[in-house]
Amino acid sequence: MSKLLIMTDLHLTVPPATIIGLDPGARLAQGLAHAAQHHADADRLILMGDLTHHGKPAQYARLRPLLEGLPWPVSLMIGNHDDRRKFRAAFPEAPDAGGFVQSITDLPDIRLITLDTVDPKARPRHSGRLCPARMAWLTHALDTAPDHGALVFMHHPPVETGFTGMDAIGLTNRNEVQSLLAAHPSLRHVFAGHLHRTISASMGRVPVAIFKSPCHQMPMCLGDPDHALSVDEPGAYGIVLVTPRDVIVHSEDFTLPAQIAQSH
């Protein structure tokens, strides 16, 4: 069995700047410490984009020391709040696939495919897109996946969620991406962020999981056209277990008060 940890939408700022009174860096440090205490046996940590709030060098500089000394290798992705050029300057070791922050990692149980959905010229602003070059790269990554299949990680979800404001800044070529993904039987699950909510969905036969942020969350406001709403709900990260047959997805609200475990 493989175990993956997933964090998304970190939105790091530099003190004294906060988001709705929360320090994203402190929240991330708390989440990483919690995960290291309880899931040091994980095979990998995947950070699914929006690593920073404004894509500034000082914000990336704050992130780097938080990722040092962790018990797992880390896969870095970018989101619509990131700047690809400034990210690369801060993390030159990050994967590069044709100029995009994308990677393929093969574990014994599964292939991991991380995508770069950022489009600096996107309209509306903050929406994402997979250009033809990235679509071709994804096709090849899925076509060459081992018999045990693949998981795809992307910042912008490939499905509409009912959050009107957030769906408006989703993937601008969502239908094209869905068709590509649905055509590949090697694909076992898709994971995304961007929404700051825990959401389960299906895209035809393909299940989709969307995760909350370690910091601030989107309030439950289906149908609201505003995409900039935030609420101080518990910070969370995802835990994914993969076997040859199953993919199991958990969400851990790590800022809840500690509970004393009792046998039943």
N, C-alpha and C positions, 0 to 999 in steps of 0.2 A: 504494500500500500504506500502511495506517495501522499505527503501532506504539504499543502501550499498555504501560505499566509498572504492575504491581499489587503492592501491599504490604498485608498484613492482619495483624491481631493484634499491634499494636505494643506494647501494655501498658505505656505509659510510667509510670515511677515518678519520685520525686524523691530524689536522693541524700541520705543514704547507702542508702536502700532499694534492694534488688536482688531479682531472681527467680532462684532456684537459683544465686546468686552472680554472675549476669549483670546488667549495667546496660542496660535496654532502650533508654534514650536514646542511649547510646554505640553500641549495635548499630544503631539506626536511622540515626544520623549516618554510620556506616560504610557502610550499605547505600545511602543517598542519594548519598554521594560516589562509590561504585562505579558506581551507575547513571548519574550525571552524566558520569563519565569515559567509560563505554562506550556509553551510549545517550542522549546529549544530543539526538539527532534524534527522540526519541519525541514523539508528539503529545500525550500526557497521562499523568499519574500518578494512579492511583486508589487511595485508602487505604480498605480495605473493613472498617473498624470495629474495635472494641476498641482505640481510639486510646490509651486510658489503662487502668490496672489497676484503679482504684477510682472513676473519674469525678469526681475532685476538681479544683477550680479550679487548684491549684498544678501538677497534672500536665498540664492543658491549657496552662497558661502555659509549661511547659517545651517543649511541642510546637511552639508558634507560631514561635519563632525558628529551629527546625530546618527549617521549610518556607519560609523566606525566601530569595530569591535563586536559586531552583531554575530550571533551563532549561525547565521545562514547566509548564503550568497543572495545578492539583491539584483532583481531585474528592474531597471528604470524605464519608465515611459513618460511621455509628455502629454499635456492637455491644453485646452484653449487659453488658459491663464499663463501658460509657459511661453518662453521665447526660444525657439530651436537653436539659434546662433549663440545666445548667452548661456543656454543649458550646456551646449557642447564645450564652450570655453571653461565652464566650471567642472564638467565631467567628461574630459576627453576620452576616457576609457569606455564610455557608453557605446552600445552597438550602433552600427551604421549599415543601412541597407539602401544603397543608391541615394544617399543623402538624407534618408529618413531614419528616425529612431525606432528601429524594428529589429526583432531577433527571433531566432529559432533555438529552443533548448530541448534536447531529447533526454527525458528521464526513463528509467526502466519501464514505467507503466504508461507513459503518455508523452506526446510532443506538446510543448508550450510555444504558442505563436503570439508574440506581442506586436501590436500595430501602432502606427503613428497616424492619428486621424486629424492632426492639426492642419488648418488651412488659414494662413495669415491674411489672405485676401477674401475670406469668406464673407458672404452677405446672406443673412444678417451676421453681425459681428458675434463671435463666440461659437458659431456653428462649425461643424467639421465636414470633412470630405475625404474620401479615398480616391485619389487621382488614378488615371489608367496605369501608371507605373506601379503604384501600390496595389492596385487590384491584380495586376499580373504577378507581382511578388507573392501576394496572398494565395493566388491560385496554385502557384508552384509549391508553396509551403504545404498546402493541403494535399496536393496531388502526390507528393513524395512522403507523406506521413507514414510511419510504421503501421503495422497491422493493428496495434492497440489504439490508434486514433490520435486525435489532437484536440486541444483546448485553445480557444482564441480569446485574447484579452485586448480590449479597445476602450479608449476613454469615452467617446460618444456612443451611446447605445444604438443598436441597429433596429430598435423597435420604438413605436410611439407608446407612451406610458399613461396618458390622460392628464399629465401636468402640462397644460397648454403652453405656458411660457417657456418651459424647458424643452418641450418637443419642437418649438419654433427655432431653437438653436441647437438642434440635433444634427444628424448627418444629412447634408443636403441631397446626397444621392442614396438615401436609405433603401429605396426599392431595388436599386442595382446591387447594393451590397447584400441585401437579403437573398436575392436570386443567386448570387455567387456562392454564398454560404450554404444555401439549401441544396445546391447541386453537388455537394461533396459529402459522401457518406462517412468519410473519415472524421468529420467534425462531431464531437460528442457534447460540447457545451460552450457557450459564449459568456464572457464576463465583461462588465462595463462599470463605469462610474458616472460622473457628471451630474447626476440627479440629487445626490446627497440624501438618498432614501434607500431602504432595503426593499427591493422589488423582485418578484419572481414572474417570469413571463415565458412564452413559447413563441418561436418563430417557425411556424410549420411544425416539423418534427423536432426542431432544435431547441433545447431549453436555454433560457437566458437568465442570468442572475446579475442584479445591480446592487451595489453596496453603498452604505452610508460613509460619511467622512469621519476621520478621527476627531475633527473639530466641530463645525457647525452643520446643521441639517436644514433641508427644505421642509417647511411645514406641510402638513397634509392639506393641500389646497388645490385639489383637482379642478381643472377648468379655469384657474386664474391665469390671466395673460402675463403676469409679472414673473420674470425669471430671477429676480434679485432678492427674493425673500429668504430670511434665515431665522433659525430658532435654536436656542440652547437646549437641544436634546442630547442624550448620551452619545459620546464618541464611540466609534465601532471599527472593527476590522473583520475581514472574512477568513474563514478556515475551510479549506477545500480538501476533501479526502478522495483519492482516486484509486480504484481497484480495476482489474481487467474487465469487470462487468459494470461497475457503478461509479457515478460521480456524486458525492455527498457534499452539500453546501451548508455551512453554519455561519451565523453572524454573532460576534461577541461584543456586547456593550460593555467596554472595559472601564467606563467611568461610573458605573453603578456602585453603590456601597457594597463592600465585601460581605458575602453571606457565609454563614457557618454550614458546611455540608452536613446533612443528616441522612442516616440510612432509613429506608422505608420498608 
